[in-house]
Structures are given as structure tokens and as C-alpha cells.
Amino acid sequence: MEYVLTGNDIKKKFKDFTLDIPQLQIPRGFATALIGENGAGKTTLLNLLSGIRLDYQGQIRYFAEEAGIDDDGIRDRIGYTGPGNYHLSHWTVKQVEDANKLFFARFRPEDYRNLCRNLAIPMDAGKEVRNLSDGNRMKLMLAAVLSRDTELLILDEPASPLDPLMRDKLCDMIREYLASREGERSVFFSTHNVADMENVTDYAIIMEQGQIVEQGFVEDLKEKYVLVKGDAQYTEQAGSILVTQTRNRFGFEGVCLADRLNELAGMDIAVETPTLSQVCVAVMKAHSQLRF
């Protein structure tokens, strides 16, 4: 297995929160989703990986060269989008293009203009970033970063401000990015919209309370966990075996580790393959501070 990014003993402490990741490995050539509830540490981790923050302990290395973020040429090979004021609010769409030409040697202006048109981004001469909707601001960020010749995209919640149609388009764009240079490009994105992004996710990393609590290729996770449904009379008995369980007066539904399925023998149950969303919610529930 080749990795586009590796990290060891990554720690970042705040007053009431600590990011603590002994080992991080992002597989090369795939789309990896970073999943977790609010406050799990996703944005903090992405800020460290993208070089926005450098005040951390540990080691982060990129590409086969095992280079750091400030080594020669590394930043130019990485594309990043994130929340907040990524572009100055008074810039126009044209000034965003001019800034990217200035900052990034691998920026392709013609690709940028084509993407802006294809994504229906308003290109009025005087239209400023602050006057764009949240969705159009995100589309503008995506147009800019996808107009660069990069090898790794780090995207912080790219789907959150987008409507369902544009989320589907985003999945297409990620697939096209990966396919354009088979096996050489990688995408690492965080998301709350697991169901919307599942069809473009190859590998998943689940975070809770500043730590990685589960990870793996999606198909492997769907073999590690199974979805179980059963009659009400077995609700209590099954509850101690399942990772998580929801109940009603007719029966129960829950996610179980496949290697514990034999402990449910003798119960009237049905077993199904879970979705990635169901696996993630189950794992998050098991580690969350929320009480269910």
C-alpha cells in the first residue's frame, strides 16, 4: 500500500480539547473521507495537514519523498479548500483568478474560467465574493483549486453549503480528478453528509474526541460490521452484543461486529449489509459523549 500522506504522534492541545493521533495514513490514489460529529477534531486535523497551522507536535510527511509541508514545491502540489474567508471578501471572480496566477505556478486560467461557467458561478465584472451565496463561494473555491495541477486535494466540508444537485456534481468532479491521472492523485475530505458522499468514498476515517476510532476501505468496513434486525422479544438480549441499537415496540435494529454475529444464534434476526452511513453512525454513537 502506498500513502500520499503519513503522520506520526500528531498532537495539538487546546484549553479543553486535545487532538491525539499516533498514526495517520492516507492511501494514495483514492478518495478518503474524514467523518465525525461536530467538535471531533476534523477541521483541526485538516488545518495541520494543509499547513494552515504549524503549532503541533509530531511529524507529517507528504508523497513518496517523505517531505514536509514547507519543503520545496510541496505546497504547490496540494490543493486546499476550507470554511470561512478563503478568498478576500472584496475580490471579484476575476481577481480570484489573478491571485491564483500569482500564488500558484501550476494554476491554469483557462480551466478556471471553464469551471466557473460550468458551475454557473456569476461572473459579472463587479460581482464580489462577499455578494455570492455560501454555495457559490464554495463552488468558486472548488473551481480555483481544481484549476491547479495538484496531486492531493484536502477539502474541509466541501459538500456542506451545496444543494443536492451540486453535491452530486462534486462527487463527479472528485471522480474525474482521480481518474485523470490514474493512481497518482488523491483526495482527503471531511464531511457530515456521509450518505451523499458515500458513492465517491473509497476509504473512511472516523474521528471522535480528537482520536481516530475506526478506519478502513469502505468495502472492508461493510464486511467488518453487519446490520441486524430482530423481533422485540430479543431486544434486551441482543442489546449487549450490538455496537448500537434502536428499539421500537415491534423489534430492534442495530449494527454488530461480524465476528460477534454467532452470539446472536438462536434469535429470530435478519442480517443485511450496512451502508457506510450506518457504520459511521454506529461507531460514532459508541464513542460519543452524547447519551442515547
C-alpha positions as CSV (number, residue, x, y, z in Angstrom):
1,M,0.0,0.0,0.0
2,E,1.3,3.4,-1.0
3,Y,0.4,6.5,1.1
4,V,0.1,10.1,-0.1
5,L,0.3,11.4,3.4
6,T,1.6,9.9,6.7
7,G,1.6,11.2,10.2
8,N,3.1,10.0,13.5
9,D,2.4,11.1,17.0
10,I,0.4,14.2,15.9
11,K,-0.8,16.2,18.9
12,K,-2.4,19.6,19.2
13,K,-3.6,20.8,22.6
14,F,-6.2,23.4,23.3
15,K,-7.7,24.5,26.6
16,D,-10.4,21.9,26.6
17,F,-9.6,19.7,23.7
18,T,-6.7,17.6,22.5
19,L,-6.1,16.1,19.1
20,D,-4.0,13.0,19.6
21,I,-3.3,10.7,16.6
22,P,-0.5,8.2,17.0
23,Q,-0.6,7.2,13.3
24,L,-2.3,8.6,10.2
25,Q,-2.0,7.0,6.7
26,I,-3.9,8.3,3.7
27,P,-3.9,5.8,0.8
28,R,-2.6,7.1,-2.5
29,G,-4.9,7.1,-5.5
30,F,-8.2,7.1,-3.6
31,A,-10.8,9.4,-2.1
32,T,-10.7,9.3,1.7
33,A,-13.5,10.7,3.8
34,L,-12.9,12.1,7.3
35,I,-16.1,11.6,9.3
36,G,-17.1,12.7,12.8
37,E,-19.5,14.8,14.8
38,N,-19.0,18.5,15.5
39,G,-16.1,19.0,17.7
40,A,-14.4,15.7,16.9
41,G,-11.3,17.5,15.6
42,K,-11.7,17.2,11.8
43,T,-11.0,20.8,11.0
44,T,-8.1,21.0,13.4
45,L,-6.5,17.9,11.7
46,L,-7.1,19.3,8.2
47,N,-5.6,22.7,9.2
48,L,-2.4,20.8,10.3
49,L,-2.3,18.7,7.2
50,S,-2.8,21.7,4.9
51,G,-0.1,23.8,6.6
52,I,-2.6,26.4,7.9
53,R,-1.4,25.6,11.4
54,L,2.2,24.5,12.2
55,D,1.9,24.7,16.0
56,Y,1.7,21.0,16.7
57,Q,3.8,18.1,17.9
58,G,4.6,15.1,15.8
59,Q,5.6,14.5,12.2
60,I,3.6,14.9,8.9
61,R,5.1,13.8,5.6
62,Y,3.8,14.0,2.0
63,F,4.2,11.9,-1.1
64,A,6.9,9.4,-1.7
65,E,9.7,11.9,-0.9
66,E,8.7,11.9,2.8
67,A,8.8,15.7,2.6
68,G,7.3,18.2,5.0
69,I,4.8,20.9,4.0
70,D,7.4,23.6,3.8
71,D,9.9,21.6,1.7
72,D,10.5,22.9,-1.8
73,G,7.4,22.6,-4.1
74,I,5.2,20.6,-1.7
75,R,2.5,23.3,-1.1
76,D,2.2,23.8,-4.9
77,R,1.3,20.1,-5.2
78,I,-1.5,20.3,-2.6
79,G,-4.9,21.9,-3.1
80,Y,-7.0,23.1,-0.2
81,T,-10.5,24.5,0.4
82,G,-11.9,25.3,3.7
83,P,-14.7,27.3,5.5
84,G,-14.6,31.0,6.2
85,N,-13.0,33.7,4.3
86,Y,-10.8,31.6,2.0
87,H,-10.8,34.5,-0.6
88,L,-10.8,38.1,0.4
89,S,-14.4,39.3,0.5
90,H,-13.9,42.3,-1.8
91,W,-12.3,40.3,-4.6
92,T,-14.2,39.7,-7.8
93,V,-14.2,36.4,-9.6
94,K,-11.6,37.8,-12.0
95,Q,-9.4,38.9,-9.1
96,V,-9.6,35.4,-7.6
97,E,-8.1,34.2,-11.0
98,D,-5.4,36.9,-10.8
99,A,-4.4,35.9,-7.3
100,N,-4.2,32.2,-8.1
101,K,-2.0,33.0,-11.1
102,L,0.3,35.0,-8.8
103,F,0.5,32.4,-6.0
104,F,0.5,29.1,-7.8
105,A,2.8,28.2,-10.7
106,R,0.5,25.3,-11.7
107,F,-2.7,27.3,-12.0
108,R,-4.4,27.1,-15.4
109,P,-6.6,30.3,-16.0
110,E,-8.5,28.8,-18.9
111,D,-9.5,25.8,-16.8
112,Y,-10.6,28.2,-14.1
113,R,-12.8,30.2,-16.4
114,N,-14.4,27.0,-17.9
115,L,-15.1,25.6,-14.5
116,C,-16.7,28.9,-13.4
117,R,-19.0,28.7,-16.4
118,N,-19.8,25.0,-16.0
119,L,-20.6,25.5,-12.3
120,A,-22.9,28.5,-13.1
121,I,-20.8,30.9,-10.9
122,P,-21.9,34.5,-11.5
123,M,-19.0,36.2,-13.5
124,D,-20.3,39.8,-13.6
125,A,-17.4,42.2,-13.8
126,G,-18.1,43.8,-10.5
127,K,-19.5,40.8,-8.6
128,E,-17.6,40.4,-5.3
129,V,-17.0,37.3,-3.3
130,R,-19.0,38.7,-0.3
131,N,-22.1,39.0,-2.5
132,L,-22.1,35.4,-3.5
133,S,-24.2,32.8,-1.8
134,D,-22.5,30.3,0.5
135,G,-22.9,27.6,-2.2
136,N,-21.4,29.8,-4.9
137,R,-18.5,30.7,-2.7
138,M,-17.7,27.0,-2.2
139,K,-18.1,26.4,-6.0
140,L,-15.6,29.3,-6.6
141,M,-13.1,27.7,-4.2
142,L,-13.5,24.4,-6.0
143,A,-13.1,26.0,-9.4
144,A,-9.9,27.6,-8.2
145,V,-8.3,24.5,-6.6
146,L,-9.4,22.2,-9.5
147,S,-7.7,24.6,-12.0
148,R,-4.3,23.7,-10.5
149,D,-2.2,20.8,-11.4
150,T,-2.1,19.1,-8.0
151,E,-1.6,15.6,-6.6
152,L,-3.5,15.9,-3.4
153,L,-6.7,17.7,-2.5
154,I,-7.6,18.5,1.1
155,L,-11.2,19.6,1.3
156,D,-12.8,20.7,4.6
157,E,-16.6,20.1,4.4
158,P,-16.9,20.9,0.7
159,A,-20.4,19.5,0.5
160,S,-21.9,21.4,3.5
161,P,-23.1,24.6,1.7
162,L,-24.0,22.8,-1.5
163,D,-27.5,21.8,-2.7
164,P,-28.2,18.1,-3.5
165,L,-27.6,18.6,-7.3
166,M,-24.2,20.3,-6.7
167,R,-23.3,17.6,-4.2
168,D,-23.8,15.0,-6.9
169,K,-21.7,17.2,-9.2
170,L,-19.0,17.4,-6.6
171,C,-18.8,13.6,-6.5
172,D,-18.4,13.6,-10.3
173,M,-15.6,16.2,-10.0
174,I,-13.7,14.2,-7.4
175,R,-14.0,11.0,-9.6
176,E,-12.8,12.9,-12.6
177,Y,-9.9,14.4,-10.7
178,L,-8.8,10.9,-9.5
179,A,-9.3,9.3,-12.9
180,S,-7.4,12.0,-14.8
181,R,-4.1,10.5,-13.6
182,E,-5.0,7.0,-12.5
183,G,-3.4,6.1,-9.1
184,E,-1.4,9.3,-8.9
185,R,-3.9,11.7,-7.4
186,S,-5.6,11.5,-4.0
187,V,-8.4,13.4,-2.2
188,F,-8.9,13.8,1.5
189,F,-12.2,15.4,2.5
190,S,-14.2,15.9,5.7
191,T,-18.0,15.5,5.6
192,H,-21.2,15.5,7.6
193,N,-23.1,14.3,4.6
194,V,-22.0,10.7,4.6
195,A,-24.9,9.4,2.6
196,D,-24.4,12.0,-0.1
197,M,-20.7,11.4,-0.4
198,E,-20.7,7.6,0.0
199,N,-20.6,6.8,-3.7
200,V,-17.3,8.6,-4.1
201,T,-15.7,7.4,-0.8
202,D,-13.1,4.6,-1.1
203,Y,-11.6,4.8,2.4
204,A,-13.1,6.2,5.6
205,I,-11.6,7.5,8.8
206,I,-13.9,8.1,11.7
207,M,-12.9,10.5,14.4
208,E,-14.3,11.1,17.9
209,Q,-13.0,13.4,20.7
210,G,-9.7,14.1,18.9
211,Q,-8.9,10.5,18.1
212,I,-9.3,8.1,15.2
213,V,-11.7,5.4,16.4
214,E,-12.2,3.4,13.1
215,Q,-10.8,3.4,9.6
216,G,-10.6,1.2,6.5
217,F,-11.6,0.8,2.9
218,V,-15.4,1.1,2.7
219,E,-15.9,-2.5,1.4
220,D,-13.8,-3.8,4.3
221,L,-15.8,-1.8,6.8
222,K,-19.1,-3.3,5.4
223,E,-17.7,-6.7,6.0
224,K,-16.4,-5.9,9.5
225,Y,-19.9,-4.7,10.5
226,V,-23.4,-6.0,9.7
227,L,-26.8,-4.6,10.1
228,V,-29.1,-6.7,12.3
229,K,-32.9,-6.6,12.6
230,G,-34.9,-8.7,15.1
231,D,-38.1,-9.3,16.9
232,A,-39.0,-7.3,20.1
233,Q,-38.6,-10.4,22.4
234,Y,-34.8,-10.4,21.7
235,T,-34.3,-6.7,22.1
236,E,-32.6,-6.8,25.6
237,Q,-30.6,-9.9,24.8
238,A,-29.2,-8.5,21.6
239,G,-28.5,-5.1,23.1
240,S,-25.5,-6.3,25.0
241,I,-23.9,-7.7,21.8
242,L,-24.6,-4.9,19.3
243,V,-22.4,-1.9,18.8
244,T,-25.5,0.3,18.8
245,Q,-29.2,-0.5,18.8
246,T,-32.5,1.4,18.2
247,R,-35.7,0.0,19.5
248,N,-39.5,0.2,19.0
249,R,-42.4,-1.9,20.2
250,F,-42.1,-4.2,17.2
251,G,-38.4,-5.0,17.4
252,F,-34.9,-3.7,17.1
253,E,-32.3,-2.7,14.6
254,G,-28.6,-2.3,15.2
255,V,-25.1,-2.7,13.9
256,C,-23.0,-5.6,15.1
257,L,-19.4,-6.6,14.6
258,A,-19.4,-9.5,12.1
259,D,-17.2,-11.6,14.3
260,R,-19.8,-11.4,17.1
261,L,-22.7,-12.5,14.9
262,N,-22.5,-16.0,16.2
263,E,-23.5,-14.7,19.7
264,L,-26.9,-13.9,18.2
265,A,-27.5,-17.5,17.3
266,G,-31.0,-18.8,18.1
267,M,-32.6,-15.3,17.8
268,D,-35.1,-14.6,15.1
269,I,-33.0,-12.0,13.2
270,A,-32.3,-10.8,9.7
271,V,-28.8,-9.7,8.6
272,E,-28.0,-7.1,6.0
273,T,-25.0,-5.3,4.6
274,P,-25.0,-1.8,6.2
275,T,-24.4,1.5,4.3
276,L,-21.3,3.5,5.1
277,S,-23.5,6.0,6.9
278,Q,-25.0,3.3,9.1
279,V,-21.5,2.0,10.0
280,C,-20.3,5.6,10.8
281,V,-23.3,6.5,12.9
282,A,-22.9,3.3,14.9
283,V,-19.2,3.8,15.5
284,M,-19.7,7.5,16.4
285,K,-22.5,6.6,18.8
286,A,-20.3,4.1,20.6
287,H,-17.6,6.7,21.2
288,S,-19.7,9.9,21.5
289,Q,-20.2,11.9,24.7
290,L,-23.9,12.3,23.6
291,R,-26.3,10.0,25.5
292,F,-28.8,8.0,23.6
